[in-house]
Amino acid sequence: MIDKLEMFIALARERHFGRAAEACRVTQPTLSSAIRQLEDQLGVQLVFRGSRFQGLTPEGARALDWARRIVGDVRALRDEMRAVRSGLSGNLRIGVIPTAVPMVAELTAPFLERHPGVHVRVLSRTSAEILAGIEGLEFDAGITYLDNEPLGRVTQVPLYAEGYRLVCAPGFPLAGRAAVTWAEVADLPLCLLTADMQNRRIVNQHLTRPDAAITPSVESNSTLTLISHVMTGRWASVLPKKLADLFTANGSLMAIPIGEPEVEHLVGLIAAHREPHTPILTALLDAARRLTEAPAR
């Protein structure tokens, strides 16, 4: 039953029989057979079928909630029994918004020092993808914004407040300033993250003017792509302070504080609101709290 529920969850996530089978490391006929057997056991149709996957039935959508709950509890049980038997070990999957990537090691390095038997996998994702991944059991935890858009019912630990900097090459307009305003930034040629990124939606809130919306010349979901354009001297970008510090450490680029208003948004660790958490996730949440409580460097 658990294996069938795992396959059902994968199918709901991938919305494609072939991709779901690949994710579960089984053949497509095996996955299709498992879904039909699950339907027979539950006495309802779970999936609309045609030449391709056409979505979940209303009963399938309700069953998906139960499947995620049951599989999550079984995984937690297995992890706890493994921890009792051989100490903390296993896999930990973390989804991270791109702008928080520079700080991930501040959390994972001390965590892995305490728990060397754990293997950590970090993937860069949008805030929406992180929430969906946690709900769909693709991620164990995520690092994302806590105070800008609704998160739903999740466990959360604040990590840091994200401030913003104008990043530009020396010689770029305003490069010699000690600080700039959002209104001044709005008049510059900009390259920014794409609109599916919550950071871009935050930046838009402060750059938007009554007379016109801001339309950057270059958009990308990669901060490295933005920096490569900034280095040409033709564009500037708006990046979180931690990320800006990383790219400007060698002095080849400038990072200028943005004020009027000076804004901050809270970034933190989130996990599904389930008690008890797995031993690995409990240890990660504890590591996040210790990081928050540590004296600022």
N, C-alpha and C positions, 0 to 999 in steps of 0.2 A: 504493500500500500504506500509506504513512504517513497519508494522509487517512482511510483506512478504519480504521486503528488509532485515530486521534484520535476518530472517531465511536463506535467500540466502547468506548473509555474513557469518553466522555460518557454513553453509554447505561448503563454499569455504575454511574456516579456518580448520574445522575438517576433511574434505574429507571423510566423512562417515555419512550416513543418520541417523543412530541410535544415534551417539554421538552428531550430530548437534541438533537433536530433544531434547536430554537430556539437552544440553546447553541452549536451548530456553524454556525448561520446557513445552514441548508439546509432543504429541505422534508422532511416526514416520509417520503414515498415514496422520496426520494433516500437518506435515512439507512437505511431498511429494506433498500433494494436494496444499499447498500454493505455492510451486515452480512451479507447472504446471499452476496455475492460473496466476502467475506472467509472465510466458512465453506467455500465451494467451493474457494478457494485453499489453505486449511489442511486440508481433507478431514475436518472434524469439525463437529458442531453446537455452537454457542457459547451460544445463547440458547434457553430454554424459551419457546415461543410459545403464546398463546391469544388471547382477545379483548383482552388487555393484556399488558404485560411481566410475566413470571412468574419472572424470575431467570436466573442463569447456570447452564449445565450444569457438571459437574465439569471438563470440558475447557475451558469458557469461563473458569472461575476461574483455571485454570493459564495460559491464554492471556493473561488480563488482566495477570498479573505480567510476562510478556514484553512485552506491548504498552506498559506503563508504562515499562519499562526502555528499549525501543527508541525510543519517542517522546521520552523524557527525553534520551537521548543525541543524537538528531537536533536537538532544540531547543538543546542545548549546543553542538553543531557549528555551527549557524546563528549563534548568538550570538557564538561565537568568531570566525567568519569576518567577521561584521559589525564586530566590535571591531577586527580587523586592518585592515579596509578604511577605516572611518570613525570609529574611536574608540568609547568605551563609550557605547552608546545602547540603547534598547529599553524594555520594560516590566518592572516588578518588583512582584510581588503578595505582600503580607505580611498574614497573619492574626494578630490580636493579642487576647489575653484582655482583657476590658473593664477590669479593674483596672490594666492596664499602659498603657492609652491615654495617660495624662498624660505618660509619658516617651518616647513614640515619636519626637517631634520631636528629642529629644536625640540620637537615632541618625540619623534621616532628614535632618535639616537639614545637618550636616556632610558626610554622604554626597552629598547633591545639590549642595552647594557644590563638591565635588571632581569630580562627574560630572553636569553640568547637562543632558546629553543623555538622561538616564534619566527615565522617568515612573514614579512610585511610586503604587501603589494600596493603601491600608490599610483592612482590613475587621475589625470587631470580631466575634470568634467565641469559642465555648467551647474549652477545651483539647482536648477530643475532636474537635471539628470542625476544629481546626487540624491535628492529626495526620492525620486523614482527608484533609484538603485537600492536604497535602504529599504523601501517598502517592498520591492521585489526580491529581496535577499541577495542581490548582486553585490552590495557593499555591506560591510559590518558597521562602518562609521563614515562620517564625512566631515570635512572642514569647509565651512561656508559662512555666509552672513547670517547673523542672528536677529537683526533689528530693522531690516528694510522691507522684506516681503514675508508673508505668512509661511510658517514652517509646519504648522499642524502639531500633532501631539508627539513630540520627540524629547528625549533626554538631551540636555545641552550643557556645555561647560564653556564659558567665555575664555578666549585666549588672549586677544589683544584688540585695541581700537585702531582701525585703519584710517590714517590721514592721507592727504593727496598732494602730489607734486607735479609741477610742469617740468617735463624732461625734454631738453633740447641740446643742440650742439653749441659750442662756444661761437659767438658771432651771430647767433640767431637773434631776431628781435626779442627784447626783454631778458636776454641771457645774463646781463650784468646786474639785474635787479635782485635785491634781497628778498622780495616777496612780490607776488602779483595777485590780481583779483580774478574772480571767475569771469567777470565781464571782459577783462582784457584778454583772457585766454580764448574766449568765444570768438574774437576777431582774428585769431591766428590760423594759419593752415595746419590742420590737425590730422593725425592718424590715430584711430581709436579701436578698441575691441568691438566685436560685432554685437548687434542688438540682442542676441540671445544670451549674452553674458550679463549677469546682474551688475557687475562693475560698470558696464556701459550705461545701464539704465540709471544707476546712481549718478554718474557723470552728467548724463543728459538732464537730470533734475536741476543741476546747478548751472549748466551752460545754456539752457533754453532761455530765449529772450522773447518778449511779447511780439516783436515784429517778424521773427523768423526762427525756424528750427535750425539746429546746427547740423550741417551735412559735411562730415569729414571727407577729405580727398581719398584716404586709404582706410579700409577696415580689415581686420583680421581676427581670428580666434587664437592667434599665437602672439605672445608678447615679444618673442624673438623677432618676428616679422615687423612688429611696430618699431622696435629698437633699430633694426637694420635701416628702416626708412628715416628715423630720426638722425642717424649717423650721417646721412647724406647732407644734412644741413637745410633741407627744404621743408621739413615738417617738424612739429613738436607733438608730444603726446602727454596725456594725463594718466599717471600711474600711482598706485599706492606707495607710501613712503618706503616700506620694506623692500618692495620690488625696485623702486627707483634707486635706493641706496646700493642695491646689488649691481645695477648697471652703470652707476656713476662712480664706483669706488676707485677706479684707476684715473679719474680726472678727465677722461675723453668726452664726457657728457656732463651737463649741468642739471641739478635737481633743485627747483625753486619752490618754496612753500606757496600754496594758494590760500588766500584769505578773502575776507569780505564776501560771504562769511567763511570762517574756518570750520570745516565740517569733519566729522569722524563717524565711522560705522563699525559696529562690533562684529568681529569674526570669532568663531568658536567651533568646538567639536560637537557633533550631533550623532545620536544613535537612536535606534528604534526604542520607543518607550515600552520596554518589556522587563518584567521582574520575574525571576532573577536574570540579569545579563549573563552571558557566557563568562567564564573566568578570564579569558583573553580580553574581552571587551571591558570587563570590570577593571582589569589592570590598566588598560589604556585610559579609561576615564580618570582613574586615580593619578596617572602620570600627567594628564592634562591639568588636573587640579593642583598638583605640585608645581607645574610650570607656571601657572597663574600666580601662585603664592610666593614663588621665588623672587628675591630682590631684583629689581631692574638693573640690567647691565649697561 
